[in-house]
């Protein structure tokens, strides 16, 4: 009987002990979660550097004092000297004069006869005659529509020839 009581005790003892073993086995079945180590505290920022002190002037002469200066007078522009006298304005008497047709070849002959005095004017008339030839008929006649242009450009030559 002794053995029997030992077995019963063992069963009783093991029955009481069984929940403790189950509780002890659970952590073995699931590995323990590691606890993170506490982070070391962040180092404190260094204090800001002190502002540099402005240099102290050496004892001696004081710095020069600034003063305002009056603004300079504007430069005078030299008056333009008249190198050449302006050309006289020729007014054509248009009252009572009917517009007419002009001959390009006759105008060219007048321009060549009066040429040589002013090279710029001669060149201008030569270019104008070149353009007017495009609008003349085979005989060199320009239509009445060109009368104002001819009178304005060749007026001096026309009235000098009359």
trRosetta pair geometry for C-beta under 8 A, 3 or more apart (Angstrom, degrees):
i j d omega theta_ij theta_ji phi_ij phi_ji
1 4 5.1 -50 -149 36 49 113
1 5 6.1 45 154 -15 75 101
2 5 5.9 -52 -148 38 31 106
2 6 6.4 33 151 -20 62 106
3 6 5.4 -52 -150 34 36 114
3 7 6.3 35 152 -20 67 102
4 7 5.6 -51 -147 34 34 108
4 8 6.3 31 154 -16 66 105
5 8 5.6 -52 -143 38 34 111
5 9 6.1 37 156 -19 65 105
6 9 5.7 -54 -148 38 30 111
6 10 6.1 33 152 -23 64 106
7 10 5.4 -51 -146 34 32 113
7 11 6.4 32 154 -18 65 104
8 11 5.7 -52 -148 37 32 110
8 12 6.1 32 152 -18 65 107
9 12 5.5 -55 -144 40 32 111
9 13 5.8 29 156 -18 67 110
10 13 5.7 -56 -142 41 27 110
10 14 5.9 24 157 -16 65 110
11 14 5.7 -55 -138 42 27 107
11 15 6.1 32 156 -24 64 105
12 15 5.7 -51 -146 32 28 111
12 16 6.6 22 155 -12 61 105
13 16 6.0 -57 -152 39 31 107
13 17 6.0 23 152 -16 65 117
14 17 5.3 -61 -138 45 33 111
14 18 6.3 58 154 -50 66 90
15 18 5.7 -28 -149 -2 31 118
16 19 7.9 -56 178 25 36 95
16 20 8.0 20 136 -1 62 113
17 20 5.5 -64 -164 43 53 114
17 21 6.1 53 143 -25 81 105
18 21 5.7 -56 -148 35 33 110
18 22 6.4 33 155 -19 66 103
19 22 5.5 -51 -145 37 36 112
19 23 6.2 36 155 -19 67 105
20 23 5.7 -53 -148 37 32 111
20 24 6.3 31 151 -19 64 107
21 24 5.4 -55 -146 39 33 111
21 25 6.2 35 153 -23 67 104
22 25 5.7 -53 -146 33 32 111
22 26 6.8 45 154 -33 62 96
23 26 5.9 -38 -154 13 33 116
24 27 7.1 -54 -171 29 38 100
24 28 7.4 32 141 -13 64 109
25 28 5.3 -62 -158 38 48 114
25 29 6.2 48 149 -25 78 101
26 29 5.7 -53 -148 31 34 110
26 30 6.8 -9 166 21 68 100
27 30 6.5 -75 -143 63 33 78
27 32 6.2 12 -165 -65 104 91
53 56 7.9 -8 137 -38 112 87
57 60 8.0 -118 151 39 98 85
57 63 7.3 -108 -119 -39 156 103
82 85 6.7 56 154 -89 125 46
90 155 5.2 172 107 111 127 125
90 156 5.3 175 -19 -74 169 85
90 159 7.4 -171 -178 35 132 141
92 151 5.1 -124 55 175 178 112
92 152 7.7 -109 -3 -81 136 46
92 155 4.9 -112 -68 -136 117 127
92 159 7.3 -159 -117 -47 83 131
93 96 7.7 -14 149 47 103 93
93 97 6.6 112 112 -16 78 128
94 97 5.5 -102 -151 49 40 110
94 151 7.4 75 -88 166 104 162
99 144 4.8 91 125 -170 116 100
99 147 3.9 -179 -155 34 97 171
99 148 7.6 -38 -117 -40 117 71
100 144 6.7 -94 -178 -116 7 84
100 147 6.0 116 46 -108 47 122
101 141 5.1 15 163 -172 128 103
101 142 6.0 171 -162 73 74 59
101 143 6.5 -50 -113 -141 95 18
101 144 5.9 -63 -68 -68 70 64
101 147 7.7 -77 -82 -71 25 96
102 106 7.2 -130 180 66 76 113
102 107 6.1 49 159 -48 119 121
102 141 7.5 150 80 -151 31 56
102 142 4.9 -5 60 43 81 116
102 146 6.6 -102 34 99 111 109
102 147 6.9 146 -21 -102 108 60
102 150 4.6 149 -9 -124 165 171
103 106 4.0 70 80 9 109 111
103 107 6.7 178 89 -10 56 83
103 136 7.9 76 -151 -140 44 131
103 139 7.5 -69 -126 132 100 87
103 140 4.9 50 -164 114 80 107
103 141 5.8 -36 -97 -92 68 58
103 142 7.5 -164 -86 5 18 82
104 107 5.7 -56 -149 38 33 112
104 108 6.3 35 152 -22 66 105
104 129 6.4 125 -167 -156 94 85
104 132 5.4 175 -113 115 112 111
104 133 5.6 124 -178 -91 161 66
104 136 4.6 -74 -17 -66 132 157
104 140 4.4 -126 42 -169 90 90
104 141 7.8 -125 -5 -61 82 11
104 142 6.3 108 -52 -42 87 101
105 108 5.6 -49 -147 34 33 113
105 109 6.5 37 151 -21 63 103
105 140 4.4 -22 -10 -161 99 165
106 109 5.6 -50 -150 33 34 113
106 110 6.6 35 151 -18 64 103
106 140 7.6 132 -1 128 78 132
107 110 5.7 -52 -150 35 34 112
107 111 6.4 34 152 -20 66 106
107 129 6.3 -176 107 -107 111 106
107 132 7.5 -12 73 87 151 157
107 150 6.7 -102 -99 -142 142 110
107 154 5.6 -85 -145 -93 105 165
107 157 7.8 97 -150 98 67 138
108 111 5.6 -53 -147 36 33 112
108 112 6.4 30 156 -17 66 105
108 129 5.2 101 -88 -152 92 150
109 112 6.0 -55 -146 37 30 108
109 113 6.4 30 155 -20 64 108
110 113 5.8 -57 -147 36 30 112
110 114 6.4 8 162 -2 66 112
110 154 6.6 79 95 -165 137 122
110 157 4.4 112 153 158 119 126
110 158 7.0 21 -169 -75 165 53
110 161 5.9 -72 -121 -48 115 144
111 114 6.4 -68 -144 47 26 96
111 115 6.1 49 153 -54 63 102
111 122 7.2 129 173 -138 97 68
111 125 4.5 -176 -138 142 133 140
111 126 7.2 167 145 -68 144 60
111 129 6.6 -119 15 -46 160 139
111 154 7.1 -80 -68 -116 94 108
111 157 6.4 -35 -78 -108 54 169
112 115 5.5 -36 -144 2 31 125
113 157 7.9 124 68 -151 99 111
114 117 7.2 -41 160 5 75 117
114 156 7.7 148 -177 111 163 102
114 157 5.2 -129 1 -110 155 103
114 160 7.0 97 -94 73 133 149
115 122 4.6 77 -139 -116 100 121
115 125 7.9 -137 -89 62 99 137
116 122 7.2 81 -35 -70 27 144
117 121 7.3 -16 82 55 90 131
117 122 7.9 147 49 -46 63 106
118 121 3.8 52 94 16 117 114
118 122 6.5 168 88 -16 61 84
119 122 5.5 -54 -144 37 33 114
119 123 6.3 34 157 -20 66 105
120 123 5.8 -54 -149 36 30 110
120 124 6.4 34 151 -22 63 106
121 124 5.6 -52 -148 34 33 114
121 125 6.5 30 155 -16 66 104
122 125 6.0 -56 -149 38 30 107
122 126 6.3 33 152 -22 64 107
123 126 5.6 -52 -146 34 33 114
123 127 6.5 29 156 -15 65 104
124 127 6.1 -58 -152 38 29 107
124 128 6.3 28 152 -19 64 109
124 153 8.0 -147 134 -152 105 106
125 128 5.5 -55 -145 38 34 114
125 129 6.2 35 156 -20 67 104
125 153 6.9 144 -109 165 78 108
125 154 7.2 95 -130 -87 114 85
126 129 5.9 -53 -148 35 28 110
126 130 6.5 33 150 -23 61 106
127 130 5.5 -51 -150 32 34 117
127 131 6.6 30 154 -15 65 104
128 131 5.9 -57 -151 38 33 107
128 132 6.2 31 152 -20 67 108
128 153 5.6 -170 175 -171 167 157
129 132 5.6 -54 -141 38 33 111
129 133 6.6 48 156 -35 63 96
130 133 6.1 -44 -158 14 29 116
131 134 6.2 -44 -174 15 44 113
131 135 7.9 18 144 -1 65 104
132 135 6.0 -68 -162 43 49 102
132 136 6.4 55 145 -36 78 104
132 142 6.2 -39 -176 -89 108 132
132 146 6.8 105 -136 -161 106 151
132 149 7.8 175 -95 115 114 132
132 150 7.9 82 -121 -82 150 93
133 136 5.6 -50 -144 22 38 116
133 140 7.9 -38 -125 -128 74 75
135 142 6.1 48 106 -130 101 88
135 143 7.1 -85 157 13 106 96
135 146 6.6 139 108 -61 140 139
136 139 7.8 -119 164 75 101 52
136 140 5.0 -3 168 -152 142 34
136 141 6.1 141 -157 62 87 29
136 142 5.3 -56 -96 -72 81 67
137 140 7.2 -53 67 13 63 16
137 141 5.2 -7 35 55 105 87
142 146 4.3 -63 159 54 128 142
142 150 6.9 152 71 -51 153 133
143 146 6.0 104 65 3 66 95
144 147 5.6 -11 -171 -25 56 117
146 149 5.0 -57 -165 44 70 116
146 150 5.7 69 137 -25 89 103
147 150 5.9 -59 -144 38 29 108
147 151 6.2 26 161 -17 67 109
148 151 5.8 -57 -142 40 31 109
148 152 6.1 27 160 -18 66 109
149 152 6.0 -59 -148 38 27 107
149 153 6.1 7 163 -3 65 115
150 153 6.3 -67 -139 47 25 98
150 154 5.5 -29 -177 32 68 115
150 158 7.8 84 148 -54 94 142
151 154 7.2 -65 -108 59 15 75
151 155 5.3 49 175 -82 56 94
151 158 7.2 -63 -121 29 58 156
152 155 6.3 -11 -131 -30 12 115
154 157 4.8 -59 -172 50 80 114
154 158 5.4 85 125 -32 93 101
155 158 5.8 -59 -143 34 27 109
155 159 6.2 9 168 -5 66 110
156 159 6.5 -67 -145 44 24 98
156 160 6.0 24 158 -21 64 113
157 160 5.8 -55 -140 36 27 111
157 161 6.4 26 159 -20 62 108
158 161 6.1 -63 -156 34 26 108
158 162 6.8 25 150 -23 63 106
159 162 5.6 -46 -146 28 40 113
